[in-house]
Amino acid sequence: MDVRELQSINLASIIKEPGSASADGVIHDFIQAGDDRLPLEGDTHWSVTVTSAGDEFWLSGEVHGWVLMECRRCLKPTPQKIDAYFQHLLEYHPEVAKLTLVDGEDGEEVYHFGSPDLDLSFFISQAFALAMPLTALCDESCKGLCPVCGADLNTTDCGHVSQPSVPAALADLGKFLDEV
């Protein structure tokens, strides 16, 4: 295995003869997922193995790290642990200019690639992004931001919020639920 910062693997040896190839690496600072930059806390580690199975290749890998997300209440950067695993079926077609997803003969999705140097950044970033939680919470007791002045209620008592206000319709619903 070779450790690298570049997210790629050379498959030249297993394109010619059956076998497997492995690579692992480290990602610093952020992961680019489409147009989004996912900020990281510390290094994120990835590893991939590609095994040839005749004309097809089986890619399996994993990525582990910490992403910084905004707390849903106070917007403070909050680290979230990410452990993502992925598997994909690949086919080598030298005429293909870039990685392309196609429907295979039996209806399953297959990625076609044309260069023996397979760029893994798409697979790694996709798996990482899909493993992220929808929201983050810095602490269960987070008080959030003041709706009047925007102060962080975890560190400041601005005096605007004395008790949570509940709309009348929701208060009636709460009374109904207490009765049931």
Contacts in CASP RR format, 6 or more apart in sequence:
PFRMAT RR
TARGET T0000
AUTHOR 0000-0000-0000
METHOD contacts of the structure
MODEL  1
MDVRELQSINLASIIKEPGSASADGVIHDFIQAGDDRLPLEGDTHWSVTV
TSAGDEFWLSGEVHGWVLMECRRCLKPTPQKIDAYFQHLLEYHPEVAKLT
LVDGEDGEEVYHFGSPDLDLSFFISQAFALAMPLTALCDESCKGLCPVCG
ADLNTTDCGHVSQPSVPAALADLGKFLDEV
1 22 0 8 1.000
1 23 0 8 1.000
1 24 0 8 1.000
1 47 0 8 1.000
2 23 0 8 1.000
2 24 0 8 1.000
3 24 0 8 1.000
3 25 0 8 1.000
3 26 0 8 1.000
4 23 0 8 1.000
4 24 0 8 1.000
4 25 0 8 1.000
5 25 0 8 1.000
5 26 0 8 1.000
5 27 0 8 1.000
5 28 0 8 1.000
7 25 0 8 1.000
7 27 0 8 1.000
7 46 0 8 1.000
7 119 0 8 1.000
7 120 0 8 1.000
7 121 0 8 1.000
7 124 0 8 1.000
8 23 0 8 1.000
8 117 0 8 1.000
8 118 0 8 1.000
8 119 0 8 1.000
8 120 0 8 1.000
8 121 0 8 1.000
9 21 0 8 1.000
9 22 0 8 1.000
9 23 0 8 1.000
9 48 0 8 1.000
9 50 0 8 1.000
9 117 0 8 1.000
9 118 0 8 1.000
9 120 0 8 1.000
10 21 0 8 1.000
10 116 0 8 1.000
10 117 0 8 1.000
10 118 0 8 1.000
11 21 0 8 1.000
11 50 0 8 1.000
11 57 0 8 1.000
11 92 0 8 1.000
11 116 0 8 1.000
11 117 0 8 1.000
11 118 0 8 1.000
12 116 0 8 1.000
13 19 0 8 1.000
13 21 0 8 1.000
14 20 0 8 1.000
14 21 0 8 1.000
14 50 0 8 1.000
14 51 0 8 1.000
14 52 0 8 1.000
14 57 0 8 1.000
15 52 0 8 1.000
15 92 0 8 1.000
15 116 0 8 1.000
17 52 0 8 1.000
18 52 0 8 1.000
18 53 0 8 1.000
18 54 0 8 1.000
19 51 0 8 1.000
19 52 0 8 1.000
20 49 0 8 1.000
20 50 0 8 1.000
20 51 0 8 1.000
20 52 0 8 1.000
21 49 0 8 1.000
21 50 0 8 1.000
22 47 0 8 1.000
22 48 0 8 1.000
22 49 0 8 1.000
22 50 0 8 1.000
23 47 0 8 1.000
23 48 0 8 1.000
23 120 0 8 1.000
24 45 0 8 1.000
24 46 0 8 1.000
24 47 0 8 1.000
24 48 0 8 1.000
25 45 0 8 1.000
25 46 0 8 1.000
25 47 0 8 1.000
26 43 0 8 1.000
26 44 0 8 1.000
26 45 0 8 1.000
26 46 0 8 1.000
27 40 0 8 1.000
27 43 0 8 1.000
27 44 0 8 1.000
27 45 0 8 1.000
27 46 0 8 1.000
27 63 0 8 1.000
27 124 0 8 1.000
28 40 0 8 1.000
28 42 0 8 1.000
28 43 0 8 1.000
28 44 0 8 1.000
29 39 0 8 1.000
29 40 0 8 1.000
30 37 0 8 1.000
30 38 0 8 1.000
30 39 0 8 1.000
30 40 0 8 1.000
31 37 0 8 1.000
31 38 0 8 1.000
31 40 0 8 1.000
31 44 0 8 1.000
31 67 0 8 1.000
31 124 0 8 1.000
31 125 0 8 1.000
31 128 0 8 1.000
31 129 0 8 1.000
32 38 0 8 1.000
32 121 0 8 1.000
32 125 0 8 1.000
33 125 0 8 1.000
33 126 0 8 1.000
33 128 0 8 1.000
33 129 0 8 1.000
34 125 0 8 1.000
36 129 0 8 1.000
38 67 0 8 1.000
38 125 0 8 1.000
38 128 0 8 1.000
38 129 0 8 1.000
38 132 0 8 1.000
39 67 0 8 1.000
39 68 0 8 1.000
39 77 0 8 1.000
40 65 0 8 1.000
40 66 0 8 1.000
40 67 0 8 1.000
40 68 0 8 1.000
41 66 0 8 1.000
41 67 0 8 1.000
41 68 0 8 1.000
41 79 0 8 1.000
42 65 0 8 1.000
42 66 0 8 1.000
43 65 0 8 1.000
44 63 0 8 1.000
44 64 0 8 1.000
44 65 0 8 1.000
44 66 0 8 1.000
44 82 0 8 1.000
44 128 0 8 1.000
45 63 0 8 1.000
45 64 0 8 1.000
45 65 0 8 1.000
46 61 0 8 1.000
46 62 0 8 1.000
46 63 0 8 1.000
46 64 0 8 1.000
46 120 0 8 1.000
46 124 0 8 1.000
47 61 0 8 1.000
47 62 0 8 1.000
48 59 0 8 1.000
48 60 0 8 1.000
48 61 0 8 1.000
48 120 0 8 1.000
48 123 0 8 1.000
48 124 0 8 1.000
49 59 0 8 1.000
49 60 0 8 1.000
49 61 0 8 1.000
50 57 0 8 1.000
50 58 0 8 1.000
50 59 0 8 1.000
50 60 0 8 1.000
50 90 0 8 1.000
50 118 0 8 1.000
51 57 0 8 1.000
51 58 0 8 1.000
51 60 0 8 1.000
55 91 0 8 1.000
55 92 0 8 1.000
56 89 0 8 1.000
56 90 0 8 1.000
56 91 0 8 1.000
56 110 0 8 1.000
57 89 0 8 1.000
57 90 0 8 1.000
57 91 0 8 1.000
57 92 0 8 1.000
58 87 0 8 1.000
58 88 0 8 1.000
58 89 0 8 1.000
58 90 0 8 1.000
59 86 0 8 1.000
59 87 0 8 1.000
59 88 0 8 1.000
59 89 0 8 1.000
59 90 0 8 1.000
59 111 0 8 1.000
59 118 0 8 1.000
59 123 0 8 1.000
60 85 0 8 1.000
60 86 0 8 1.000
60 87 0 8 1.000
61 85 0 8 1.000
61 86 0 8 1.000
61 87 0 8 1.000
61 123 0 8 1.000
61 127 0 8 1.000
62 83 0 8 1.000
62 84 0 8 1.000
62 85 0 8 1.000
62 86 0 8 1.000
62 127 0 8 1.000
63 82 0 8 1.000
63 84 0 8 1.000
63 86 0 8 1.000
63 124 0 8 1.000
63 127 0 8 1.000
63 128 0 8 1.000
64 82 0 8 1.000
64 83 0 8 1.000
64 84 0 8 1.000
65 81 0 8 1.000
65 82 0 8 1.000
65 83 0 8 1.000
66 79 0 8 1.000
66 80 0 8 1.000
66 81 0 8 1.000
66 82 0 8 1.000
67 79 0 8 1.000
67 80 0 8 1.000
67 82 0 8 1.000
67 128 0 8 1.000
67 132 0 8 1.000
68 77 0 8 1.000
68 78 0 8 1.000
68 79 0 8 1.000
68 80 0 8 1.000
69 77 0 8 1.000
69 78 0 8 1.000
69 79 0 8 1.000
69 80 0 8 1.000
69 132 0 8 1.000
69 133 0 8 1.000
69 135 0 8 1.000
69 136 0 8 1.000
70 76 0 8 1.000
70 77 0 8 1.000
70 78 0 8 1.000
70 136 0 8 1.000
71 77 0 8 1.000
71 78 0 8 1.000
71 136 0 8 1.000
71 137 0 8 1.000
71 138 0 8 1.000
71 142 0 8 1.000
71 144 0 8 1.000
72 135 0 8 1.000
72 136 0 8 1.000
72 137 0 8 1.000
73 137 0 8 1.000
73 138 0 8 1.000
73 142 0 8 1.000
73 143 0 8 1.000
73 144 0 8 1.000
73 145 0 8 1.000
74 138 0 8 1.000
74 142 0 8 1.000
74 143 0 8 1.000
74 144 0 8 1.000
74 145 0 8 1.000
74 152 0 8 1.000
74 153 0 8 1.000
74 154 0 8 1.000
75 145 0 8 1.000
76 138 0 8 1.000
76 152 0 8 1.000
78 136 0 8 1.000
78 137 0 8 1.000
78 138 0 8 1.000
80 132 0 8 1.000
80 133 0 8 1.000
80 136 0 8 1.000
82 128 0 8 1.000
82 131 0 8 1.000
82 132 0 8 1.000
83 131 0 8 1.000
84 127 0 8 1.000
84 128 0 8 1.000
84 130 0 8 1.000
84 131 0 8 1.000
85 127 0 8 1.000
86 123 0 8 1.000
86 124 0 8 1.000
86 126 0 8 1.000
86 127 0 8 1.000
88 109 0 8 1.000
88 111 0 8 1.000
88 123 0 8 1.000
89 108 0 8 1.000
89 109 0 8 1.000
89 110 0 8 1.000
89 111 0 8 1.000
90 110 0 8 1.000
90 111 0 8 1.000
90 112 0 8 1.000
90 113 0 8 1.000
90 118 0 8 1.000
91 110 0 8 1.000
91 111 0 8 1.000
91 112 0 8 1.000
91 113 0 8 1.000
92 112 0 8 1.000
92 113 0 8 1.000
92 114 0 8 1.000
92 116 0 8 1.000
93 112 0 8 1.000
93 113 0 8 1.000
93 114 0 8 1.000
94 114 0 8 1.000
95 114 0 8 1.000
96 112 0 8 1.000
96 113 0 8 1.000
96 114 0 8 1.000
97 114 0 8 1.000
99 111 0 8 1.000
99 112 0 8 1.000
99 113 0 8 1.000
99 118 0 8 1.000
99 119 0 8 1.000
99 122 0 8 1.000
100 111 0 8 1.000
100 112 0 8 1.000
100 113 0 8 1.000
101 109 0 8 1.000
101 110 0 8 1.000
101 111 0 8 1.000
101 112 0 8 1.000
102 109 0 8 1.000
102 110 0 8 1.000
102 111 0 8 1.000
102 112 0 8 1.000
103 109 0 8 1.000
103 110 0 8 1.000
104 110 0 8 1.000
139 154 0 8 1.000
142 154 0 8 1.000
143 153 0 8 1.000
143 154 0 8 1.000
144 152 0 8 1.000
144 153 0 8 1.000
144 154 0 8 1.000
145 151 0 8 1.000
145 152 0 8 1.000
145 153 0 8 1.000
146 153 0 8 1.000
146 158 0 8 1.000
146 159 0 8 1.000
146 160 0 8 1.000
146 161 0 8 1.000
147 160 0 8 1.000
147 161 0 8 1.000
148 158 0 8 1.000
148 160 0 8 1.000
148 161 0 8 1.000
149 158 0 8 1.000
149 160 0 8 1.000
150 158 0 8 1.000
151 158 0 8 1.000
151 160 0 8 1.000
153 161 0 8 1.000
END
